[in-house]
Amino acid sequence: MNTAIVTTKKPKISIYLSEEQKGELDEWAKEEKRSVSNLISVLVDEALENRKEKKSKK
């Protein structure tokens, strides 16, 4: 088995999800061939960008 240890200086957070939410995220990440962590990071980036756009239109 090939395992890699990835180190990062990015901050780490923990969240609590329902089993259903976790299952849906697992499925979504698998469909996009990415980790759940990476999927969530992309979703957060998109949400923050949308927020900035909304704030700039005010």
N, CA, C and O atoms as a MOPAC input file, in Angstrom:
PM7 MOZYME 1SCF
protein

 N      0.84700 1    -1.18400 1     0.00000 1
 C      0.00000 1     0.00000 1     0.00000 1
 C      0.88500 1     1.23700 1     0.00000 1
 O      1.83400 1     1.33500 1     0.77800 1
 N      0.56800 1     2.17100 1    -0.87100 1
 C      1.33200 1     3.40000 1    -0.98700 1
 C      0.64800 1     4.48900 1    -0.18100 1
 O     -0.44800 1     4.91900 1    -0.54200 1
 N      1.26200 1     4.94500 1     0.89500 1
 C      0.68900 1     6.01900 1     1.69300 1
 C      1.63400 1     7.19600 1     1.70100 1
 O      2.85400 1     7.03000 1     1.70900 1
 N      1.07400 1     8.36700 1     1.69900 1
 C      1.87200 1     9.58600 1     1.71500 1
 C      1.48900 1    10.41500 1     2.92600 1
 O      0.32000 1    10.49000 1     3.30200 1
 N      2.46900 1    11.02100 1     3.51700 1
 C      2.22000 1    11.93400 1     4.62300 1
 C      2.32400 1    13.34700 1     4.05600 1
 O      3.35400 1    13.74300 1     3.50900 1
 N      1.24800 1    14.08500 1     4.19900 1
 C      1.21200 1    15.43800 1     3.67400 1
 C      1.26300 1    16.40500 1     4.85100 1
 O      0.46000 1    16.31200 1     5.78000 1
 N      2.19800 1    17.31700 1     4.80100 1
 C      2.26600 1    18.33200 1     5.84500 1
 C      1.86100 1    19.66700 1     5.23900 1
 O      2.15400 1    19.95400 1     4.07800 1
 N      1.19700 1    20.46000 1     6.02600 1
 C      0.74000 1    21.76100 1     5.55900 1
 C      0.81400 1    22.75100 1     6.70600 1
 O      0.72700 1    22.37400 1     7.87500 1
 N      0.97200 1    23.99600 1     6.36800 1
 C      0.98000 1    25.05400 1     7.36800 1
 C     -0.39400 1    25.72700 1     7.45000 1
 O     -0.56800 1    26.71700 1     8.16000 1
 N     -1.35700 1    25.18300 1     6.72200 1
 C     -2.70500 1    25.74500 1     6.75200 1
 C     -3.34500 1    25.47400 1     8.10400 1
 O     -3.08900 1    24.43400 1     8.71100 1
 N     -4.17400 1    26.39600 1     8.58600 1
 C     -4.89500 1    26.15900 1     9.83600 1
 C     -5.84900 1    24.97000 1     9.68700 1
 O     -6.32600 1    24.67700 1     8.59100 1
 N     -6.10900 1    24.30900 1    10.77700 1
 C     -6.98000 1    23.13300 1    10.79000 1
 C     -8.20600 1    23.45000 1    11.63200 1
 O     -8.10300 1    24.06300 1    12.69400 1
 N     -9.37700 1    23.02100 1    11.13900 1
 C    -10.60700 1    23.17600 1    11.90700 1
 C    -11.33700 1    21.84200 1    11.95200 1
 O    -11.09200 1    20.96100 1    11.12700 1
 N    -12.23000 1    21.70100 1    12.91700 1
 C    -13.07500 1    20.50800 1    13.02300 1
 C    -14.52700 1    20.94700 1    12.99600 1
 O    -14.88000 1    21.99200 1    13.54300 1
 N    -15.37200 1    20.14000 1    12.35200 1
 C    -16.80400 1    20.42500 1    12.32000 1
 C    -17.57200 1    19.14800 1    12.63900 1
 O    -17.05200 1    18.04400 1    12.48100 1
 N    -18.79400 1    19.30600 1    13.08300 1
 C    -19.67500 1    18.17700 1    13.34200 1
 C    -20.73700 1    18.13800 1    12.25800 1
 O    -21.37700 1    19.15000 1    11.97000 1
 N    -20.92300 1    16.97200 1    11.65800 1
 C    -21.90400 1    16.76800 1    10.59700 1
 C    -22.81800 1    15.61300 1    10.95500 1
 O    -22.46400 1    14.74500 1    11.75400 1
 N    -23.98900 1    15.61300 1    10.35800 1
 C    -24.86000 1    14.45000 1    10.49600 1
 C    -24.29300 1    13.32700 1     9.62400 1
 O    -23.49200 1    13.57800 1     8.72400 1
 N    -24.70300 1    12.11700 1     9.89000 1
 C    -24.27300 1    10.98100 1     9.05900 1
 C    -24.68100 1    11.20600 1     7.60600 1
 O    -23.93200 1    10.88200 1     6.68400 1
 N    -25.87400 1    11.76500 1     7.41300 1
 C    -26.36500 1    12.01600 1     6.05600 1
 C    -25.47900 1    13.04000 1     5.34000 1
 O    -25.11400 1    12.84100 1     4.18200 1
 N    -25.13400 1    14.13100 1     6.02300 1
 C    -24.26100 1    15.13700 1     5.42300 1
 C    -22.90900 1    14.54300 1     5.05700 1
 O    -22.40200 1    14.77900 1     3.96100 1
 N    -22.33200 1    13.78400 1     5.95600 1
 C    -21.02100 1    13.17200 1     5.70800 1
 C    -21.10100 1    12.22300 1     4.51600 1
 O    -20.21000 1    12.21300 1     3.66600 1
 N    -22.15800 1    11.43200 1     4.45300 1
 C    -22.32900 1    10.50400 1     3.34200 1
 C    -22.44000 1    11.21800 1     2.00400 1
 O    -21.85000 1    10.79500 1     1.01000 1
 N    -23.20300 1    12.30900 1     1.99000 1
 C    -23.35300 1    13.06800 1     0.74900 1
 C    -22.03000 1    13.70600 1     0.33100 1
 O    -21.69600 1    13.72600 1    -0.85400 1
 N    -21.27700 1    14.22500 1     1.30000 1
 C    -19.97500 1    14.80500 1     0.97600 1
 C    -19.00600 1    13.73800 1     0.47700 1
 O    -18.24000 1    13.98600 1    -0.45500 1
 N    -19.03000 1    12.55900 1     1.08600 1
 C    -18.17700 1    11.45300 1     0.62500 1
 C    -18.48200 1    11.11300 1    -0.83200 1
 O    -17.57300 1    10.94100 1    -1.64500 1
 N    -19.77000 1    11.01900 1    -1.14700 1
 C    -20.19200 1    10.67300 1    -2.51500 1
 C    -19.78400 1    11.76600 1    -3.51100 1
 O    -19.26300 1    11.47600 1    -4.58800 1
 N    -20.02400 1    13.00300 1    -3.14000 1
 C    -19.69300 1    14.14300 1    -3.99100 1
 C    -18.18200 1    14.19300 1    -4.25800 1
 O    -17.75200 1    14.36300 1    -5.39800 1
 N    -17.39500 1    14.04600 1    -3.20600 1
 C    -15.93900 1    14.08000 1    -3.35300 1
 C    -15.45600 1    12.94200 1    -4.25100 1
 O    -14.57600 1    13.13300 1    -5.09100 1
 N    -16.03500 1    11.76700 1    -4.06600 1
 C    -15.64100 1    10.62100 1    -4.89600 1
 C    -15.95200 1    10.88100 1    -6.36200 1
 O    -15.14600 1    10.55900 1    -7.23500 1
 N    -17.12000 1    11.46400 1    -6.63900 1
 C    -17.49800 1    11.78400 1    -8.01900 1
 C    -16.51400 1    12.76100 1    -8.65500 1
 O    -16.24700 1    12.68600 1    -9.85500 1
 N    -15.97700 1    13.67200 1    -7.85600 1
 C    -15.04700 1    14.67600 1    -8.37100 1
 C    -13.57800 1    14.26400 1    -8.21200 1
 O    -12.66500 1    15.03600 1    -8.50400 1
 N    -13.37800 1    13.03700 1    -7.74500 1
 C    -12.02300 1    12.50000 1    -7.56200 1
 C    -11.14400 1    13.41800 1    -6.71800 1
 O    -10.01600 1    13.74600 1    -7.08700 1
 N    -11.69700 1    13.82400 1    -5.56900 1
 C    -10.95400 1    14.65900 1    -4.62600 1
 C    -11.28800 1    14.21900 1    -3.20900 1
 O    -12.24200 1    13.47000 1    -3.00000 1
 N    -10.52600 1    14.67100 1    -2.25400 1
 C    -10.81000 1    14.33600 1    -0.86300 1
 C    -11.97500 1    15.18900 1    -0.36100 1
 O    -12.27800 1    16.23800 1    -0.93000 1
 N    -12.61400 1    14.73400 1     0.69500 1
 C    -13.68800 1    15.51900 1     1.30400 1
 C    -13.11600 1    16.84300 1     1.79700 1
 O    -13.74600 1    17.89000 1     1.64800 1
 N    -11.94000 1    16.79700 1     2.37600 1
 C    -11.29600 1    18.01900 1     2.86500 1
 C    -11.10600 1    19.02700 1     1.73500 1
 O    -11.39800 1    20.21100 1     1.90300 1
 N    -10.62000 1    18.56500 1     0.59300 1
 C    -10.41700 1    19.45800 1    -0.54700 1
 C    -11.74300 1    19.97400 1    -1.07900 1
 O    -11.85000 1    21.14800 1    -1.43400 1
 N    -12.74900 1    19.12200 1    -1.13900 1
 C    -14.07600 1    19.53600 1    -1.59500 1
 C    -14.60600 1    20.65400 1    -0.71200 1
 O    -15.09200 1    21.66700 1    -1.21500 1
 N    -14.51300 1    20.47600 1     0.59900 1
 C    -15.00900 1    21.48600 1     1.52900 1
 C    -14.21800 1    22.78200 1     1.37600 1
 O    -14.79600 1    23.86600 1     1.44400 1
 N    -12.92500 1    22.68600 1     1.17300 1
 C    -12.10100 1    23.87800 1     0.96900 1
 C    -12.56000 1    24.64100 1    -0.27500 1
 O    -12.65600 1    25.86800 1    -0.25000 1
 N    -12.83900 1    23.92900 1    -1.34700 1
 C    -13.32600 1    24.56300 1    -2.57800 1
 C    -14.68500 1    25.21600 1    -2.33100 1
 O    -14.92000 1    26.33800 1    -2.77800 1
 N    -15.57400 1    24.53200 1    -1.63000 1
 C    -16.90300 1    25.08900 1    -1.34300 1
 C    -16.80400 1    26.34500 1    -0.48100 1
 O    -17.54200 1    27.30500 1    -0.70100 1
 N    -15.91100 1    26.34500 1     0.48400 1
 C    -15.70900 1    27.52200 1     1.33500 1
 C    -15.15600 1    28.67500 1     0.50000 1
 O    -15.60500 1    29.81300 1     0.63800 1
 N    -14.18900 1    28.38800 1    -0.35900 1
 C    -13.65000 1    29.43600 1    -1.24200 1
 C    -14.76000 1    30.06000 1    -2.07800 1
 O    -14.83200 1    31.28200 1    -2.20500 1
 N    -15.62500 1    29.22400 1    -2.64800 1
 C    -16.72200 1    29.72800 1    -3.47500 1
 C    -17.69800 1    30.56400 1    -2.65100 1
 O    -18.14600 1    31.61900 1    -3.10200 1
 N    -18.02700 1    30.10400 1    -1.45700 1
 C    -18.95100 1    30.84100 1    -0.59200 1
 C    -18.35900 1    32.19000 1    -0.19000 1
 O    -19.07300 1    33.19300 1    -0.17200 1
 N    -17.07600 1    32.23200 1     0.12900 1
 C    -16.42600 1    33.48800 1     0.50400 1
 C    -16.37700 1    34.45300 1    -0.67600 1
 O    -16.56900 1    35.65600 1    -0.49900 1
 N    -16.12400 1    33.94000 1    -1.86600 1
 C    -16.11000 1    34.78500 1    -3.05500 1
 C    -17.49900 1    35.36000 1    -3.31700 1
 O    -17.63100 1    36.54300 1    -3.63100 1
 N    -18.53500 1    34.52900 1    -3.19000 1
 C    -19.91700 1    35.00900 1    -3.35800 1
 C    -20.24400 1    36.08300 1    -2.33600 1
 O    -20.90900 1    37.06800 1    -2.65900 1
 N    -19.78500 1    35.90200 1    -1.11500 1
 C    -20.02800 1    36.87700 1    -0.05100 1
 C    -19.36300 1    38.20900 1    -0.39000 1
 O    -19.96100 1    39.27100 1    -0.22100 1
 N    -18.12100 1    38.14300 1    -0.86800 1
 C    -17.40500 1    39.37000 1    -1.25100 1
 C    -18.14100 1    40.08600 1    -2.37900 1
 O    -18.26300 1    41.31100 1    -2.35600 1
 N    -18.62800 1    39.34200 1    -3.35800 1
 C    -19.35000 1    39.93000 1    -4.46900 1
 C    -20.62200 1    40.61800 1    -4.00600 1
 O    -20.93300 1    41.71700 1    -4.46400 1
 N    -21.36300 1    39.98200 1    -3.10100 1
 C    -22.58900 1    40.57100 1    -2.57000 1
 C    -22.29200 1    41.84400 1    -1.79700 1
 O    -23.01300 1    42.83300 1    -1.92500 1
 N    -21.22900 1    41.82600 1    -0.99200 1
 C    -20.86200 1    42.99700 1    -0.19500 1
 C    -20.43800 1    44.16100 1    -1.08700 1
 O    -20.72100 1    45.31700 1    -0.77300 1
 N    -19.76800 1    43.86600 1    -2.18500 1
 C    -19.28300 1    44.93500 1    -3.05900 1
 C    -20.42000 1    45.57400 1    -3.86600 1
 O    -20.26700 1    46.68800 1    -4.36700 1
 N    -21.54800 1    44.88500 1    -3.99600 1
 C    -22.69300 1    45.42200 1    -4.74200 1
 C    -23.55300 1    46.34000 1    -3.87700 1
 O    -24.43800 1    47.02400 1    -4.39200 1
 N    -23.30600 1    46.36000 1    -2.59400 1
 C    -24.13100 1    47.19400 1    -1.68000 1
 C    -23.72400 1    48.63200 1    -1.73700 1
 O    -24.30400 1    49.46600 1    -1.04200 1

